Amino acid sequence: MTAIVSLRHVSRTFTPRRRSSTAPAVTAVDDVSLDVEAGSVTGIIGHSGAGKSTLVRLINALELPDSGAVEVGGREVTSLSERELRRLRSSIGMIFQQFNLFGSRTVEQNVEYPLRIAGWDRAERSRRVAELLAYVGMSGAAHRFPGQLSGGQKQRVGIARALATRPSLLLADEATSALDPNTTAEVLELLQRVNRDTGTTIVVITHEMNVVRSICDTVAVMEHGRLLDHGPVYDVFAHPRFPETRRFIESTIQDAPTAATIDRLRAHHPGTFVTVSIVDSAAASAGPSAQQQVLETLARHRSVSSGVVFGAVVEIAERPYGSLTYALDGSPDAVRALVDDLAASTSVTVWPAVTPDGDAAPPQPGGPALVTTPDRLEVKGGRR
């Protein structure tokens, strides 16, 4: 595929406007290199202050980089004249967190506004506005004002306005942050439909990993102006390289129990507690899924009873992702054999037993290690 946006070693630093200010300079974007493929839905995620919004302003040329190169549609933005920059911005649609609708204009007039600026004649404007309002499900509200609309309706109008001039690139900056969960799902479904129906490239700026999981093909994780993990959404979820990325994922899926949760579960379930990762490999399509492999392994070890006591498995890019925590009840040797078998195909965490005085018991010779994977053996809180 061809990149519609390409950033190469881009940095942007903001210095205090007053010379007398003692505030330090802030590097909002720090040596970022990133490609956004044409026709994709790319998520850029990070906490407040990570540099996401500055990155968007660099893409639509509202900010220029201090160093590095920004190309949009094959053109280097720093080399463009002001007239060329205005033409470039007209090919980019913007969707805002707070909608940014004109309160004194009707829905119809808000959607029409960018067409007026672009010089469309009245008949063309009328046809295009009617087409867009029908597409976003707002035809019946054409003559209403923004103050008469719900948040979800306002964002639908914002999306229609962003699409008015048929942009090749759509930038959605925290477009669902002000919406409730149900409305968020509806707006995300609409954005997905826009991408599917028109092929418009969408860049989604968000601090919510659930938004990325729902609609994005690829994701870039930012922290303190730097780009951390970047790649296909499933790969980043399954194999995060940075702790910040892992925390985003854990806040979204909430599939792994805490030690306190395990302690509560022990009061109701006997046996050894193990958390089994449900992550498909790249070659999963050639055989059983990760979840099916786990179920088949459990079925082979009939001398060990097993039951799910915690976990979550969700679908990302039509592939399962998550983890399940089982209580395994059987002899120590049988449980160890089952854990070793599970670890041949996925990552397994074995929670330590608890001694009568409440301390975690160390792994016993011949017993399960605390963590075992296909390619390493690690004992958390103990010796290797």
N, C-alpha and C positions, 0 to 999 in steps of 0.2 A: 504493500500500500504506500501511498504518497503522503508525506507530512504536510498538513495545511498550516501548522504552526511549528516553528523550530526555534528553540532557544539554545544558544551556545555560550556557556560560561558567563551568564548574565548576572550582574550585580547592580544593586541600587541602594545607596546610602542617603539618609536624610540627616542634615545638620541643622542645629538651631538657627532660626532666622535672625535672632538678636546676637550680635557679637559678644555682648556682655553676659549672655546666658552661660551657666556652668553645666547645663545638661549635655551629656555625651551624645555624639553622633550615633544614629541607629541604622544598622545595616539590615534593611527589611528583606532583601533578596541577596543571597550570598553564593555566587559561583554556581548558578543553576543551569543545567543542560537538560533539555526535555523536548521530545517530539510528540505532537498530537496528530494522529493519523486522520486523514480525511474520511468522513463518514462514521467516525467512532463517537462513543460517549465516554469521555475521560473525566475522572474525578480527581480533584486536587483537595486533599484533606489535611487539616491541621488545627491546632488550638488557636484561640485568639492571639494575635501577634506573631503567628508563624510565618507571615509573608504572603498569604494566599491572595488577598485583595490587591496588594501591590503587584503581584504577578499578573493579575487580570488587567490592571491598568497599563502594564508594559505590553501586553498582547494587543490591546486596542489603542495603543499609542497615546494614551492620556498621560503616561509617564514615559520618559526615555531612559535607557540604562546608562549608568556611569561607565560600564565596561561590558564587553560581550556583544553578541549579535542577536537580534530578534527578527525573524522572518515570518511574515504572514502572507499566505497565498503566493509564496515564492519571491516576495519583495522584502528587502531589508528596510525596516521602518525608519531607521535613523538617517537614511539617505533620501527620504521623501520630502517634497515641499509641503507647505501647509495645505495647499489645494489637493495634493495627492493624499495627504493624511485624511482629509475630510472624506475623500472618495473611499479610502480604505475603511474608515469607520462606518460608512454607509453599508458596507458588506458584512458588518458584524452586528448582530442583534444582542441587546442586553436585557436581562431579567433581574430585578432587584429584590432584596429582602423586604423592603418597605413599599414595594409596588411602584412608587414614584409616578402615580397618576395625577393628572391635573384635576383638582377638586371642582373647579368651576366649569369643566367640560364634561359632556356626556360620554358614555362608553364609546359610542360611535365616533365622537370627535377625538377621543384619546387615541384610538386605533388609527384614525385618519392622519394624525399629526405628522408622523414621519413621512407619509406619502406626500403631504403638502410641501414639506421641506425638500423632498427629492424631486419636486416639480411634476408630479403626476397630474393629469387633467381631471376634472370633476367626475366625468363618467367612469374613468378607470378607478379612481379612488372609491367611488360608491360600490362598484362591483367587487373590488378587492376587500373592502371592509365587510361587506355582507358575507363573502366567502370565508373570511377569517372568523367572524363571530359564529357562523354556523359550525366551523371546524372545532372551536373550543367550547361549544355548547352554550353560547351567550347571546344568541339571536334575539331572544325575548327581552333582553335587558339593554338594547341598543340606545334607548333614549333615557336611561336612568343615569344618575350621577354616582361617582365612586362612594360617597357617603351612604348610599342606599344599598351597598353591596357587602357581602361577607368577605372575610379574608381570602377564602378560596376563589370566590368569584373575581375579586380584584386581581389575583395572580393569573387567572385565566385571561383576563383583559390584558394584563402585562405581557403574557406570552403571545397573544394575538398581535399586540403592538410591535413586539420584538421581531415577529415574522413578517411584518407588513411589506418590507422591501425585498423579500425573498433572499435573506442573507445566507451566505455559505457557512457562516460560523455563528453559533449562539453561545453567549457567555451567561451562565446562571449563577449569580453571586449570592449564596445563602438563600436561594429562592424559596425554600420551605421552612426556614427557621422560625418564622412568625406564625406557622400554621399548626393546627392540631394533627394528631397522627392519621386520622381518617382522611382529612383534606390533603395532608402531605402525600399519602398513597395515591390519591386521585391526580394530583399535580404531577407526580413522578410518572404515572401511567401516561399522562398527556405528553410529557416530554419524550417518553419512549416512543410514543406513536409518531410524534413529529420526526424523530430520527429515522424511524422505520419507513414512513410514508414519503419523506422528502429527501432523505440522505443527508440532511443538515448535520454538520459536525457540532457536537455540544460539549462544552467544558463546564463541569459542575463544580463550583467552589462550595465547600461544606466543612463543618466540624463534626458531622454525624456519619459514622461508618455505615450505618444502616441505609443511608441514602446511596452510598457507593455500592453496597451489596445489591441494592434493588435494581439499579439501571445501568451501571457503568461497565464498560468493557475492560478498561484499564484504570489504574489508580496511581497517583503520585502522593506520597506522604511528606509533608513539610514540617520542620521544627526549627525555630530560631533562624528563619531565612534560608535554611539549607534543605536540599532534596535528600530524603532518606530512601525508603523503599519505593520502587517504581516498576510496574509491569502489569500483566494481566491480573484482574481482580482475584481470581482463584489462587493463583500462584503466590500473591502477596499475603492472602489470608492463610494459606497452608504453610508458607515458609517465610515468615517475617524475619528480616535480618536485624532489626533494631528494636529495643525495648519499647520505644514510643509507639511503634506500629502494633506491637503485641498488646499494649494497653488499650489502643483503639478497638482492636478486635475483641478483646475480652469484655469491654464495655458493651459491645453490640450483641455478641452471641450468648455470653454468660452460661457457658456449657460446663466449665470446670468448677468443682466445689472448692471452697476454702477449707482450711484445717478445722475451723470451728464447725462448719457444716458436716464434715466427716465425723466429728465428735458427737454431734446430735444424732446422726444416722446410726452410729454404733449402738445406741440404746434400743434400736428397733430391729436391727439386722445383724445376725451373726456372720462370722467369716472374715476373710481377707478382702479389703477394698482395693480395687484396681480401676484406674481411669484409662480407657482405651481411646486412642485418637481415631477419628473417622475422616480420613483424608485420602482421596483418590490419587493414584499416581498418574503420570502422564500417559501411561500405557493401559489405564484402567478399562478403556473401551474394548480392549482385546480379551478381557476376562471378567470375572465377577467384580462387583463394586467393593469398596473398602468395607462397607457395612455388611455385605453378604459374606465376605471373607471372615469377618469376626463371628457372625452367626454360625457359619460352617465349622469354625474352630471350636467354639463352645459346644456344639453338638457332638464333636468327636470325643470329647472328654466327659463321658457319661458318669464317671465316679465323682465329679464335682458339680454340685448344684449352683446355679447362677441366677441372679436377678438384677435388673437395672434399678438403681436407687437414686440416680441423679444424672443430668445431662441434657443435651440439646443437639439436634442435627438439623441443619437448614440446607437449602439448596442455593448454591452460588454458581452462576453460569451453567445451570442444569447439571451440576455435580454436587454430591453430598459433602458437607463440611461440619465438623463439630467434634464432640467427644461424649462418651457414655461411661458412667461409673457403675461398676458391678460389685455386688457382694458375692464372693466365691466361698463356698462351704465344702470342705473336703479335707483329706489328710494333707499334711505339709508337702509331701512328695508329689501328690496328685496336683495340688495347686501350683507348685513350682513348674511341673511339666506343662500345665495349661498356660501359665504366663510365658514360658519360653516359646511355646508354639505361637501364641499371639504376637510375641515380639519379632517373630520371623517375617511378619508382614506389615506391622504398624508399630507406633510408639505406645509404650505401656508404662504408666506410673503406678507403682504399688505403694499404697499408704502404709506407714509403719504401724505395727501393733502397739497397744498401750499397756504398760506394766501396771500393777496394782497401785503404785504410788503416783500414777498419772503421767509418767514420762514416756517418751517414745522409745520403744525397744529397738535396739540395733538389729540389723538383719542377722539371722542365725546361719551358721554354716549349712549349705545345702538348701537354704530357704530363699524366697524371692528377694532380689535386690530392690531398692526403693524405686529406681528408674532403670528400665532396660529397653533398648531399641535395637533394630536390626544391625546397627554398626557400632554401638558403644555400650558400655556398662557403667553406670554412674550411681553412686550412693549419695543422696542428698543428706547433708548434715552428718556424714560419717566418713569412712575411709574407702578409697577405691579398692 
